[in-house]
Amino acid sequence: MILAYRILTTLLYPLLFIFLFLRILAKKEDLNRFKEKILPTHFNVKKKVNTKLIWFHAASIGEFKSVIPIIEQLSINNSNLRYLITTTTLSSASLASVELKKFENIEHRYFPFDVPFLIDRFLYLWRPDNIFLVDSEVWPNLILKSKKYNIPIALLNGRLTQKSLNRWLIFPNTAKKIFGKFALCLCSNIATKKFLEKLNIKNVYFEGNIKLINLLNNKESENKNQNIFLNERFWLAASTHRDEDIFCLKTHLEIKKKYKKIITLIAPRHIDNVEKIKLLAEKLNLKVQILNKNETILSDKEIIIINYFGALNEFFKDTKSVFIGKSMVRKIKNQGGQNPLEAVKFGCKIYHGPYVYNFEDIYKILKEKNIGKKIVDHKELSFELIRDLQNPLKESNLAPNSIKIYSQKTLFNSMRLIENFLKNEIN
């Protein structure tokens, strides 16, 4: 099975150029950097002598954010470490370009396609000392090639959905061979841990979900619109997808029946949708503003569409109630859900739809802690928001104590295992 995968990925290589071209037309790829994914001449390798390079591969925004606290902790006692973070999405690269400016020891690149000769060349040129694959980023060619170069590899916050578990169980011997290459498996849930233990994989642990690690820099969450939020009723719809735009606007109209003066903030997952949201709102005779970075919300606007990356923390700080998108779209229910944890860290009350497939474990924790609530339509959401907005001021900017305690424990126990892995002290 592994040989078939290697042959297939090699044969598909020419078609990947067409695939990338179509994604560029759809504005889903970085026109200036997409070649990093497919051409070794554009890997843009930067290494320093007498330093140890740790490579984290994190697919998108949520995974990218989750490794930053790990890197910050590692850097406290290890000044000679450098880091490479690879991601696959345009949005994560845009965020990295902002967030990594404060670090001198982290490089960001796009992850090359899992084609044997691309991975081989990437490893040969970068020569990382250790590799962490984050969440569900299990790439067979990379895992097997790391063995060729004697690079220890670990699974960080590993997450396997029931669907992916069923696929792996079709080829249990292949699964055992691939997952058996990991020197350390830190799982994000019990189900993944049990699956790996069933395969007799060694050094499998569940210490909590690292996406819940609560490290915040409040200086970075300053918002020039803070004074407006002190005097107005408002709510935020975060990481919304296209089919949820009308849902948010209908919710706004329902709230207006109770509160004539209400501001709805919409932060679309893909900012190239802002003009479409604006047109949709104008058809409903709503007063709209597209908010760019460093702009002030105008006093006569009621629908504010956020049009820049890295904005959410600015608004989470002052927002009491947040709806998390990609959770109301039935047609993508098997990929549904966005990461709610940044909002949780700022003490927001979380609302979400029924389709949270990608984050079921996290939403379960939030429900148990009375932080998150599932809603089924815009009328139920408007009912909950109207109740929240009776007292519009946020009482605290801090995450609930239960989440803080959970995150601190997760960080401490995870770092102990990670540091042992880097020292090659995992039993």
Buried (B, 14 or more C-beta within 10 A) or exposed (E): EBEEBBEEBBEEBEEBEEBBEEBEEEEBBBEEBBBBBBEBEBBEEEEEEEBBBBBBBBBBBBBBBBBBBBBEBBBEEBEEBBBBBBBBBBBBBBBBEEBBEEBEBBBBBBBBBBBBBBBBBBBBEBEBBBBBBBBBBBBBBBBBBBEEEEBBBBBBBBBBBEEBBEEBEEBEEBBBBBBBBBBBBBBBBEBBBEBBEEBEBEBBBBBBBBBBBBEBEEEEBEBEBEEBBEEBBBBBBBBBBBBBBBBBBBBBBBBBEBBEEBBBBBBBBBBEBBEEBBEBBEEEEBEBBBBEEEBEBEEEBBBBBBBBBBBBBBBBBBBBBBBBBBBBBEEBBEEBBBBBBBBBBBBBBBBBBBBBBBBBBBBEBBBEBEBBBBBEEBEBBBBBBBEBBEEBEBEEBBBBEEBBEBBBBBBEBBBEBBBBBBEEEBE
